[in-house]
Amino acid sequence: MNEGNVTPLYQQIKEDIKAAIEQGKYKVKEQIPSEPELSAEYSVSRITIRRAIEELCSEGYLIKRQGRGTFVSAPRIHRKIAGGNRLESFTKTCQNYGMQAGAKLISRQIVPVRKDDKDFFGFGSDELLLYIERVRTADGLPIFLENLFLPYQQYRALMDENLNDCSMFETIERVGKKAIHDTSRRSLEIARASSDQAQKLGLPVGEPLLHMNCYFIDQNGIPLCIGRQYYVGSRYMFEF
């Protein structure tokens, strides 16, 4: 490295590794050399290497996998919000990228309805909701935490369904006989990964997440479900 360069060493190394990724020296899903190996290659401290690696991880070029090492990340997924409030399904988005969509069920519970839920569904205080939490993946890489809330009476059959590696949009349509058409409203904001979220998504605590609230309706404007999702910002982007 050029130590006379005013650019900090870690930045030079970061750009060098980024160029190696873009030029195909390090391929997608391939493990890069370890910190000690890179430290020896560049004749710098491991602290300098670590900072370069951390920045590349935050920018989505690399991903650290606990106990396994650091790997080249797949390209950031761009999911389209088209036709007003219509949200393309995650399964369809992955197909467009030539990737395999996956899902791991974390939990499903029967929960009481909250005020915001009551207003959306038009429920009384004694109604119950079915809460489903899953981790959605693309080619095995965790992309977001999926949290869905559905009317329990209408979707109680989902308590016995295998909800791993399936599309919830398609499953909701099959079980409830109504298709998710678009959203009545949605909001998107930046959040930071809690320790629980970080563990489920394989991230450092505090990693930036995109938190989206969606209120899904059918083609007649009838409320179907609420989605409260947490997307890994370095792996995922919305297109409006």
N, C-alpha and C positions, 0 to 999 in steps of 0.2 A: 504494500500500500504506500501511497505518496504522503509521507508524514508532513511534508512542507505545504500540503494543501490546506487551505483554511477550513475546508469541510471537516467536521469531526470524524474521527476514525470509524466510529460505529455506523455513521451515515454512509461512509464510503463502502463499508462491508455490506451494509444493507442493500445499497444500489447494485453491488457486484453480485450478490446472491439473487436479487430480483431479476437482473439481466440473465443470469444462468437459468432461472425458471422460464423466463419468456423465450429464451433461445432453445429450450428443450434439453439443456444439460441435466436438469432435475425435472423429471416428468411428474404429471399429476398422480397422486397417491404414492409416489416414491419417497422413501425416507432419505433425508439429507444427512450429511456427516454430523456426528455428535459435537457438542460444545468443545470438549477437549481436542477433537480432531480439527475443528475449524480454528481454534485458538492457535494450534501449532501451524496450520496452513498459512494463517495471516500474521503470525508472530505478534499477537496481541493477547491481552488478558481475557479470561473467560467472562468477566463482567462486561467487557466491550462486546463480545460475541452475543452474550445474553440479551443486551439491549437491542442489538440489531435484529435478533430473532423475534423478540417480543413485539417490535414495531411491525415486522413482516406478518406476524400472527394477527395483530390488530387490524391490519390492512387487508387481511383475507388471503395472503399469498401462502401462508404456512398454517399448520394446525398441530398443536401438541397433544399427544395421546398418552395418558397416564401410564407410566411403566413401560412404554414402547418406544418413545422418541418423538422426533418432529418430522412431519410429512408435508409434501406439497399439497395444498388444498385444491379441490375442484373449483372451477370458475364460479363466481358469485351468481346465484340464481336470480333472474329478474321475473317477477310475477306480475301479470298485467291486471289492472283494474280498468275494464273497458265497458262501453255502453252505459254510461252514467254510473250506477252503483253496482254493476255486475263484477263479481270477483271470480277469476278463473280458478278452477280447483287445483290443489297442489299436485294431485296425481297427474292431471293434464299438463301442468307446467313441467313436471319432471319428464314426461314423455317428450315434450318439445325439446328438451335438452339431451335426450338420449340417455336419461338416467332412470334408475329403478326407485320408485317411491316406496317407502316403507313406513311402518307405524308400530310402536311398542306401547301396549296398554300399561299405564301406571296405576290407575285406580278408577273405580266407578262407584258412586255413592248416591243415596237418596238424601236430598238436602232440602231444608225449608226455603221458601221463596223470599227474596229480599224486596225492598220497596221498588228499586229500579226494575227488577224482574216482573213484579206485579203490574207495574204501569205498562210494560211492553206487552206482556201476555194477556193483560186484562183479567188477572187472577184475584181471588180473595186470599186472605191471610192463611187459610188452612190448606192451600194447595202445596204440592211437593214438586221438586224438580229432580231430574236425573243428571248428575254431574259426571262427566267423563273426562279423564286426563290421559293424554298420550304424548309420546315423543315422536315427531315426524322426522323421517330421515330421507336422504337422497344418496343412493349408492352406499348406504350404511352410515353416512355422516349425519349426526344430529343437526337439524335445521331450525326447528322451533318446538315449543311446548304448546300443545293444543288443549284448550280447556273449553268444553262445550256444556251448555245447560239447556235441557229439553223438558217439556212437560212430561212428568213421570207417567201419568195414566195413559197417555197416547203412545209413549215409547218404552213402556216397561219391558217389552220383549227384548230390548237391547241389554238387559241384565244377564241374559243367557247367550248372547251372541259372541262369537269370536271376533274381537275388534282389533286384532293384530293384523298388520299388513293389508289393510283394506281402506277404501275411500269412504269417509263418513258421509259425504254428500250422497253417494250412491246408496249407502246403507240406510240413511234416513229416508230416502225416497222409497226404497223397497219396503221398509217396515211401516212407515207412516202413510204411504200412498200419495205423498205430496213431494214435489221437487223444490229444492232451494233455488230460487230465481235470482234474487239480488239482496241488497241490504237496504233497510229503511234508513239507517244512519250508521256511521262508523267514526272512530277517532283513532289517531295514530300519534304516539309520543315516545320519547326516549326514556328508557329505564336502565337500571344497572342490575346485573345478575346477583340474586341472593345466593347464599351458600347452597340452599336446596336446589335452586334453578341451575346453578353452576355445575353441581354434581350430576344432574340429569342430562345436561347438555354437553358435558365434558369441557367446561370453560373455566377460566380463572374467575374467582369472585370479583364482582364489580365490572365485568365485561359489558360493553354497551349492548342493549337489546332494544328491538322495536316492539313496543306494546300496542297491539291493535284490539280495540273493542268493535265487534260487528254484531248487528241485530238483523238476522236473516229472516226473509219473508218468502212466501210462494208467489206465483204469478198473479194471484188475486189480492195480494197485500196482506195475507193472513200470516201472523207471527209463527215461525217454526222453531227457531233456537237462537241462543246467544253464544257468541264465540269470544273468548278472551285469550288471545294468543301472545306468546313471547318469542320473537324471531331473533336469531343470531345475526346481528348487523353486519358482521364481516363475511357472512355466507349468503346473505339474502337482501334483495332490494325490490321495492314496489315500483311499478311503472304506471303513471296516471295518464 
